[in-house]
Amino acid sequence: MARASGCLALLLVPLLLLAAIVMAPVWINDHRLARMVDRIQEYPLPAGTDFGSFDPQVKVSGDSGDCLYTIRFGLFTERPVQEVLNHYRQAKIEDPDGDLGDYRVVAFTVFDEPGTPVAGTSATNSVIIDLDGVYDGTGMDMRCH
């Protein structure tokens, strides 16, 4: 029984090493993106603004080896949406490649069916910010192909 377990373990070790080699670029890029999320959260918010009810979300996809990413986070703000959008467009937050401000910023607000903000008459608006960019894939990140 012990001998069979030892043989099984020897067969699994190469598979585990292969899985680690395949996943290492994903883990490295996820770490780079997590550091960018930290920089976004440390960046000063516009006056009268606070982070929304969900943590920043990161999506990675690819195109011929280039990694496309979107970092989405929500804000509650008393400021006009355009002012919040301009605040993040002017920000020089370091991206995963170490470049400053090398991304596109888009803002979304939530509206109900008649076209009025869901927040109704509240002075606070819910705004969703997307930072979209491209970074060079480290190694062979399978999401980038």
Backbone as a ProteinNet text record, in pm:
[ID]
protein_1_A
[PRIMARY]
MARASGCLALLLVPLLLLAAIVMAPVWINDHRLARMVDRIQEYPLPAGTDFGSFDPQVKVSGDSGDCLYTIRFGLFTERPVQEVLNHYRQAKIEDPDGDLGDYRVVAFTVFDEPGTPVAGTSATNSVIIDLDGVYDGTGMDMRCH
[TERTIARY]
81.9	0	86.8	189.9	278.1	353.2	391.5	465	377.1	249.8	156	134.7	128	111.2	233.8	350.8	474.3	482.1	441.7	441.1	341.2	227.1	125.7	177.4	244.2	299.9	404.9	488.3	589.8	526.9	414.6	344.5	278.4	233.4	164.4	259.3	381.4	476.8	499.9	527.3	546.5	422	304	180.6	163.2	195.4	186	287.8	407.2	508.7	465.3	408.3	358.9	246.8	156.3	47.5	103	204.4	264.9	333.4	399.4	465.3	363	251.6	146.5	78	57.1	-15.4	72.3	203.3	291.7	271.2	263.2	240.3	106.4	5.1	-125.4	-111.2	-44.5	-26.1	56	159.9	243.9	161.5	86.2	4.8	-106.6	-166.3	-268.2	-208.7	-84.9	-17.4	7.3	50.2	73.4	-56.9	-166.5	-295.9	-345.2	-322	-362	-287	-160.1	-85.4	-144.2	-191.4	-255.8	-386.4	-463.3	-586.7	-553.8	-447.9	-407.1	-374.8	-305.1	-271.2	-397	-495.9	-622.7	-691.4	-694.4	-761.6	-687	-556.4	-478.3	-484.3	-523.4	-529.9	-640.5	-615.1	-716.8	-848.3	-956.9	-1090.4	-1130.2	-1217.4	-1270	-1347.3	-1356.3	-1430.9	-1574.6	-1628	-1766.1	-1787.1	-1681.3	-1688.3	-1634	-1694.6	-1646.9	-1660.2	-1583.9	-1593.6	-1730.9	-1774.9	-1907	-1914.5	-2018.9	-2051.4	-1983.5	-1905.8	-1837.9	-1688.6	-1609	-1464.4	-1432.5	-1318.8	-1280	-1274.9	-1318.9	-1320.7	-1222	-1150.2	-1050.6	-1086.3	-1084.9	-1110.5	-991.2	-940.8	-828.6	-872.7	-843.2	-865	-743.4	-742.8	-623.4	-647.9	-540.8	-541.8	-398.2	-364.9	-233.5	-117.8	-134	-26.9	-34.2	-111.7	-131.9	-241.6	-218.6	-318.3	-404	-532.8	-627.5	-689	-696.4	-753.5	-856.8	-951.2	-1048.3	-1052.8	-1034	-1050.4	-1174.2	-1273	-1401.9	-1420.9	-1460.1	-1491.6	-1605.2	-1680	-1794.9	-1764.1	-1829.5	-1816.6	-1954	-1968	-2082.4	-2029.3	-2095.7	-2041.7	-2152.2	-2117.5	-2203.8	-2165	-2054	-2001.3	-2069.5	-2068	-2118.1	-2031.9	-2095.3	-2025.8	-1907.8	-1925.9	-1818	-1696.3	-1719.6	-1609.7	-1532.1	-1604.2	-1539.6	-1461.3	-1520.6	-1454.1	-1325.6	-1332.3	-1213	-1105.6	-1147.8	-1054.1	-968.9	-1031.3	-957.7	-887.5	-936.9	-866	-735.6	-732.3	-611.5	-515.1	-560.3	-475.9	-361.6	-249.5	-132.5	-102.3	-187.7	-172.8	-90.2	9.5	99.1	24.4	37.1	-28.5	62.5	20.2	102.4	239.8	256.7	385.9	475	423.7	501.7	482.9	392.8	364.3	262.5	268.8	175.6	61.2	-60	-178.6	-198.4	-142.4	-154.6	-277.3	-394.2	-520.4	-631.8	-747.1	-864.6	-962.2	-1027.6	-1121.2	-1261.3	-1357.7	-1497	-1580.4	-1685.6	-1774.8	-1915.4	-1984.4	-2121.5	-2205.7	-2328	-2423.3	-2542.6	-2615.1	-2729.8	-2856.3	-2938.2	-3063.9	-3178.8	-3296.3	-3412.8	-3480.4	-3596.6	-3661.1	-3696.7	-3750	-3781.4	-3658.3	-3538.6	-3417.8	-3367.6	-3421.9	-3371.9	-3276.6	-3180.8	-3088.6	-3164.6	-3118.6	-3183.5	-3186	-3083.5	-3077.6	-3194.4	-3268.3	-3384.6	-3344.7	-3399	-3371.9	-3252.7	-3189	-3074.5	-2962.6	-2886.8	-2774.4	-2654.3	-2657.6	-2546	-2576.9	-2483.7	-2497.4	-2406.3	-2451.3	-2368.4	-2301.4	-2169	-2091.3	-2001.3	-1993.7	-1903.9	-1792.3	-1668.9	-1552.3	-1483.6	-1452.4	-1374.4	-1242.4	-1132.1	-1001.1	-964.5	-949.1	-918.2	-778.5	-698.5	-563.8	-507.8	-383.2	-311.4	-176.8	-133.5	0.5	62.5	194.4	266.5	252.4	207.8	191.7	326	334.2	454.4	451.7	547.3	551.2	434.9	374.4	267.7	134.8	88	-41.2	-148.2	-213.7	-309.7	-429.3	-455.7	-568.7	-539.7	-413.8	-373.2	-367.4	-414.6	-408.2	-544.8
-119.5	0	126.8	127.9	244	261.5	149.7	156.3	214.7	177.9	230.8	381.1	421.6	564.1	642.9	587.6	653	667.8	564	569.4	673.2	678.3	776.8	918.4	939	1070.2	1109.6	1014.6	1043.8	1079.9	1020.8	1053.6	1190.6	1230.6	1358.6	1478.1	1457.8	1568.3	1638.2	1567.6	1637.6	1714.4	1658.1	1728.4	1856.1	1849.4	1967.9	2074	2032	2126.7	2190.6	2112	2165.2	2266.6	2234.4	2327.2	2456.6	2448.5	2568.4	2652.6	2586.5	2659.2	2730	2664.4	2724.5	2839.8	2825.1	2926.4	3042.2	3025.6	3130.5	3265.6	3272.1	3402.5	3465.5	3384.6	3436	3496.3	3426.2	3474.7	3603.7	3610.1	3730.4	3849	3829.6	3939.8	3979.3	3882.8	3916.4	4001.1	3971.6	4051.8	4193.9	4207.7	4340.9	4421.2	4356.3	4424.7	4458.5	4370.9	4399	4520.3	4535.9	4654.4	4780.2	4772.2	4888.2	4921.7	4819.8	4843.3	4913.9	4871.5	4938.9	5085.6	5114.1	5254.1	5335	5273.7	5343.8	5376.5	5281.4	5304	5404.7	5416.9	5513.8	5653.2	5663.6	5792.7	5876.7	6005.9	6089	6093.2	6077.7	6084.8	6230.2	6257.7	6394.4	6430.4	6558.9	6605	6552.6	6511.7	6464.2	6328.2	6249.4	6119.2	6010.9	5893	5778.1	5654.1	5550.7	5427.5	5365.2	5296.4	5234.7	5108.7	5034.2	4919	4789.8	4792	4668.7	4696.9	4593.3	4603.4	4615.5	4675.6	4683.4	4544.9	4540	4415.1	4426	4319.1	4318.1	4209	4245.7	4150.1	4155	4038.7	4028.9	3945.7	3995.7	3920	3944.7	3892.7	3909.6	3920.9	3963.3	3976.6	3959.8	3844.3	3815.9	3842.8	3806.4	3822.1	3948.7	4048.6	4168.6	4140.4	4179	4159.5	4285.7	4270	4379.3	4367.1	4476.2	4470	4580.4	4553.7	4652	4642.7	4756.9	4765.4	4850.5	4792.2	4859.8	4879.5	5002.1	5029.6	5130.6	5122	5209.8	5321.8	5433.9	5549.6	5605.3	5664.9	5748.4	5890.2	5980.9	6116.5	6221.2	6336	6453.7	6541.1	6508.3	6586.2	6543.8	6630.8	6589.9	6475.8	6387.3	6270.9	6313.9	6416.6	6463.3	6508.7	6569.8	6613.8	6492.9	6390.3	6268.9	6201.2	6195	6136.3	6212.8	6344.2	6425.4	6405.3	6387.6	6363.8	6240.1	6132.3	6009	6012	6089.8	6103.8	6180.6	6273.1	6352.3	6281.2	6176.3	6103.9	6036.2	6032.4	5963.4	5844.2	5741.5	5620.1	5521.8	5463.1	5369.9	5242.9	5204.6	5083.2	4962.1	4840.6	4721.8	4723.2	4798.8	4808	4916.7	4992.9	5101.2	5234.8	5241.2	5367.3	5446.6	5578.9	5664	5708.3	5676.3	5723.1	5661.3	5542.6	5477.4	5386.3	5446.1	5373.6	5470	5415.3	5494.1	5487.3	5598.9	5603.7	5632.3	5551.9	5567.3	5567.4	5648.5	5652.2	5612.2	5540.5	5498.3	5540.1	5577.1	5598.5	5508.1	5478.7	5389.5	5474.5	5444.5	5514.9	5415.1	5463.1	5376.2	5393.8	5331.6	5332.5	5471.2	5563.7	5694.6	5779.3	5730	5803.5	5892.6	5878.9	5957.4	5871.2	5933.2	5852.6	5768.8	5646.4	5555.8	5616.1	5694.7	5755.3	5852.8	5883.4	5971.7	6113.6	6167.4	6305.9	6318.6	6208.3	6211.3	6294.5	6361.4	6441.8	6354.4	6228.4	6138.1	6051.8	6050.9	5969.6	5848.6	5739	5620.3	5626.3	5614.4	5621.7	5497.7	5437.6	5324.4	5373.4	5351.8	5393.3	5268.8	5271.4	5165.8	5225.2	5162.7	5194.8	5080	5109.6	5007.6	5032.2	4927.6	4943.4	4813.9	4822.5	4708.8	4700.7	4580	4561.9	4441.6	4439.7	4327.2	4206.7	4097.2	3975.6	3921.4	3887.3	3826.5	3678.6	3635.6	3494.5	3457.4	3347.7	3293.5	3291.9	3407.4	3418.2	3374.7	3264.2	3205.2	3296.8	3393.9	3485.3	3587.6	3603.1	3707.4	3660.9	3542.2	3490.7	3462.2
0	0	0	86	93.7	-37.5	-98.3	-224.4	-335	-337.7	-437.4	-416.1	-290.9	-261	-305	-284.3	-326.5	-477.1	-548.9	-695.6	-745.7	-682.2	-720.5	-696.2	-584	-552.9	-656.3	-697.2	-798.7	-932.7	-964	-1088.7	-1081.4	-962.5	-947	-942.9	-896.7	-884	-1017.9	-1127.6	-1255.4	-1299.9	-1273.5	-1310.6	-1228.8	-1101.8	-1017	-1059	-1095.1	-1143.6	-1275.1	-1363.6	-1490.4	-1466.2	-1376.4	-1343.3	-1285.4	-1200	-1142.2	-1249.5	-1345.3	-1454	-1541.3	-1570	-1652.7	-1578.9	-1448.6	-1371.3	-1323.1	-1320.8	-1269.2	-1338.3	-1472.9	-1536.3	-1494.7	-1475.1	-1430.4	-1291.3	-1202.2	-1065.9	-1063.9	-1148.9	-1155	-1204.1	-1311.9	-1364.9	-1268.5	-1200.7	-1100.4	-989.2	-951.2	-848.6	-899	-1024	-1082.8	-1086.2	-1122.7	-1126.5	-986.4	-890.8	-752.5	-698.7	-737.2	-694.8	-757.5	-882.2	-944.9	-873.1	-836.1	-760.5	-629.6	-562.6	-438.8	-464.2	-575.5	-607.4	-636.2	-700.5	-727	-595.6	-504	-376.4	-289.3	-307.7	-231.3	-292.6	-419.7	-487.2	-421.7	-397.6	-330.9	-409.2	-336.7	-396.8	-417.3	-514.7	-526.2	-398.9	-370.6	-252.2	-258.9	-145.1	-138.5	-201.9	-211.3	-277.6	-185	-193	-116.5	-204.2	-170.8	-249.1	-231.4	-335.8	-338.2	-255	-280.4	-196.6	-241.3	-350.3	-391.9	-410.5	-386.3	-404.4	-552.8	-586.1	-727.7	-790.8	-915	-990.4	-1105	-1132.5	-1239.1	-1338.8	-1466.3	-1574.1	-1668.8	-1707.7	-1800.6	-1919.9	-2038.3	-2161	-2248.8	-2369.2	-2448.8	-2596.9	-2662.6	-2806.7	-2855.7	-2908.9	-2966.9	-2871.2	-2747.4	-2649.9	-2567.2	-2611.9	-2530.7	-2429.4	-2306.9	-2202	-2190.9	-2210.3	-2194.9	-2056.5	-1983.9	-1850	-1831.3	-1744.9	-1698.8	-1547.8	-1483.7	-1339.6	-1316.4	-1250.6	-1227.1	-1077.3	-1040.7	-901.2	-895.3	-788.7	-770.3	-671.6	-694.3	-606.5	-574.6	-456.3	-422.3	-417.5	-488.2	-495.4	-494.4	-441.1	-446.6	-565.4	-630.3	-741.9	-871.8	-973.3	-1105.3	-1160.6	-1233.7	-1288.1	-1375	-1456.7	-1544.5	-1463.2	-1348.6	-1263	-1207	-1167.6	-1116.8	-1229.7	-1347.1	-1463.1	-1494.5	-1496.5	-1523.9	-1417.6	-1292.6	-1183	-1211.5	-1256.1	-1283.6	-1418	-1513	-1640.6	-1623.1	-1529.2	-1503.7	-1409	-1344	-1248.8	-1322.5	-1260.4	-1315.7	-1226.2	-1236.1	-1157.6	-1239.2	-1176.5	-1245	-1283.4	-1411.9	-1459.4	-1435.6	-1472.1	-1445.1	-1512.6	-1621.7	-1689	-1629.7	-1535	-1475.7	-1544.1	-1644.2	-1712.4	-1631	-1641.6	-1568.3	-1659	-1619.1	-1690.6	-1827.1	-1850.5	-1979.9	-1982.5	-1969.1	-1967.9	-2006.4	-2035.6	-2072.4	-1955.3	-1925.4	-1813.6	-1866.7	-1821.3	-1859.7	-1731.9	-1728.8	-1612.2	-1655.6	-1567.4	-1590.5	-1470.5	-1496.4	-1388.2	-1412.8	-1308.3	-1317.5	-1329.1	-1429.7	-1451	-1447	-1403.7	-1408.7	-1544.5	-1565.1	-1696.7	-1748.7	-1666.8	-1723.4	-1754.5	-1717.9	-1750.3	-1639.5	-1520.2	-1407.4	-1325.7	-1259.5	-1178.9	-1076.5	-1055.1	-960.6	-821.5	-788.3	-655.5	-634	-739.5	-727.6	-695	-587.9	-551.6	-457.3	-425.2	-334.9	-394.9	-310	-355.2	-391	-351.9	-377.8	-500	-595.3	-715.3	-706.4	-761.1	-774.1	-910.5	-912	-1035.4	-1041.5	-1158.6	-1180.6	-1272.1	-1229.5	-1306.4	-1361.7	-1490.9	-1556	-1603.1	-1566.1	-1620.2	-1712.5	-1841.2	-1941.9	-1995.8	-2003.6	-2055.4	-2108.9	-2151.6	-2206.9	-2135.2	-2102.1	-2049.5	-2117.4	-2119.3	-2179.1	-2089.1	-2144.2	-2066.5	-2019.6	-1892.2	-1838.2	-1873.4	-1952.2	-1989.8	-2078.3	-2044.6	-2127.5	-2052.7	-2011.3	-1944.8	-2045.1	-2016.5	-2111	-2137.9	-2050.3	-2070.7	-2179.2	-2216.9	-2310.3	-2455.1	-2483.4	-2620.2	-2674.1
[MASK]
+++++++++++++++++++++++++++++++++++++++++++++++++++++++++++++++++++++++++++++++++++++++++++++++++++++++++++++++++++++++++++++++++++++++++++++++++

